[in-house]
Amino acid sequence: MEAGTARFEPGSRRWRRAFESRRVLAPALIVPAVVFMVLVVGVPFGWAIYLSLTDAVGGSLSGNWVGFDNFITAWGDDNFQKALRNTLIFTFASQAIVLVCAAVVSHYLVRDFRGKWFLRLLIILPWAAPVSLATIGWLWIFDSLFSVINWTLGHALGLVDTADPPQWLGRPNLALMAVIVVHAWRILPFAVVIFIAGLASIPSEVDDAAKIDGATGIKKLLYVTLPLQLPIALVALLFGIVFTAADFTVVYVLTQGGPFNSTQMLTTWSFQIGINSGSLGEGAAISLYLFPLLAVVSIVMLLFARRAQVS
Amino acid sequence: MRRKLPTYLVLTPFAIVLAFPFYWMLVTMFKEDLDLYSADNVPYVYNPLQWTFWESATTKHVTFIFEETNYPTWLLNTFFVGAAVVAITLVFALPAGYALARLAGRWGQSAGIGIFLVYLVPPTLLFLPMSRLIVELGRLPGIDDDRGLQNSLWALILVYPSFTIPFATWLLMGFFKTIPQELEDAALIDGCSRIQALLRIVFPISLPGILTVVIFAFALCVNEFIYAFTMISSSEARTVSTGVPNDLIRGDVFFWQSLMAATFIPSIVLALLYNSFLDRFIKGFTGGAFR
């Protein structure tokens, strides 16, 4: 044992010294993660692009090269147009709700007060709960016969006809509204958390300076807190856009794209075409229509990160 | 006290709206059929069917999912997948997060953001090729045909790190940046190698941060839907997030009490964990972005 260690000493020492230098150690620690990422994200992504340019069908991983045919065919489909429009409405409507509410909630939730732990638990519940399960809760809330909303509006308040109550998930416009509300409900706590993170990073000197200059209440909110919160609001918005535009679960569990494809999104439509109809190539092309949106978001994020670095 | 009043006035309505579906789940899961499916009853409370209201509540729908369905199996599967994925994630993300925070100077920041952008590549962009690749991998020699990767929890364990590693690396980078450099320098002067300093000083101090990453990475796995949905079709191999919507909802027959029990239990457990680790999460999240 002793002899063995002695014999390998020079080699292991050199090896060890190499590990002391940042130039070797940093890549050695980072590369495994990067390689893994390339394998499990890069390869499938490349494959998705390849598939979108072929006529591959379900059950195979390749097909004949068809150029941009899939993108053109998909674009010509009415349901695709609807899905594209819905995705944009879904994303921007729910994010508008989220941003406004998150600004208000975080402004108050960042303070200390009695019962904060419990109120915060209630507020973050929608974010902590598994999406598909929380959405089933909404399925029950929107139930066609026993919707608690309809009971409250009809039996308790007399605002709607109890014999023919609104079918929240059964009418095109109502259903689109429902998925927007449910998704905003789910993303809001996450945005609140990011806002709080942003507020927490505002140095306390700013607070003191504002106090000395006499900025309090609404004035402080408008001229001090909100401008300082703008960068973090942008981060929350970018996250929100990506998570919403790419969401599949909420829409699938609530409506499966129905009624009459009125809540079809790019994600559910690509699932419908790629898996259910088995046109793997076209399905991949449909999901790739999301990419420009995500690319823009990423670029904005990079620019923002560089600015944050400079200042 | 008067200064706190606006806080309560604003936050309470938000809390009620946000938490309402979970209150609704909780009320529903203990209801008798007669109480639940009657439009004359007030749905928010238990309506007495017998003489006393507690006789109108029942736990039979809750015990049903544990005894008569695959629900316990799904919970176990979820736990197994989550634990395995978290372990894999830490193996890759701990070194990477540390190196990005400490060793890689200027390009470390850019690399960190690069890794984080990978987190923004959504599963909905990847699930079509991913589900096919998993099937093909299952056909490789050496993998038993009947028990190929498809329909196997191992498929999920292979795929889930694709989003947990970038997420965890970013958070860990934030945590490591908050640890004073002097502590490490002292250890290095005392004759520790960098790796030793990492294992003996940095990781132990970062334990709360690491635990936070464990919780949130685990939660990401519990949440995941589309991969589990497209890769696993047999009921026994499902996780809770796909098992409940796929196998507990059968056609138009909903047994709402059981469904609500199945959704409420994991939700409240995760929410309690989130709430306990939220402050640390916020620290790690900002630590990575703004110093």
Interface residues (C-beta under 8 A of the other chain):
Chain A: R16 F19 E20 R22 L25 A26 P27 A28 L29 I30 P32 A33 V34 F36 M37 V40 V41 V43 P44 F45 W47 A48 L51 S60 L61 C101 V104 V105 Y108 L109 R111 F113 R114 W117 L119 R120 L121 L122 I123 I124 L125 P126 W127 A128 A129 P130 V131 S132 L133 A134 T135 I136 G137 W138 W140 I141 D143 F146 V148 W151 H155 T162 W185 L188 P189 V193 I194 I196 A197 G198 A200 S201 V235 F239 V242 F243 A245 A246 D247 F248 T249 Y252 V253 T267 S270 F271 G274 I275 L280 G283 A284 S287 L288 L290 F291 L294 V297 S298 M301 L302 A305 A308 Q309
Chain B: K4 P6 T7 Y8 V10 L11 T12 F14 A15 I16 V17 L18 A19 P21 F22 W24 M25 T28 L36 Y37 A39 D40 P43 Y44 F92 A93 P95 A96 Y98 A99 L100 L103 A104 G105 G108 Q109 A111 I113 I115 L117 V118 L120 V121 P122 P123 T124 L125 L126 F127 L128 P129 M130 S131 R132 L133 E136 L158 V159 P161 S162 I165 P166 T169 S193 R194 I195 A219 V222 N223 F225 I226 T230 V240 S241 T242 V244 P245 I249 F254 W256 L259 M260 A262 T263 F264 P266 S267 I268 L270 A271 L272 L273 Y274 N275 L278 F281 I282 F285 T286 A289 F290
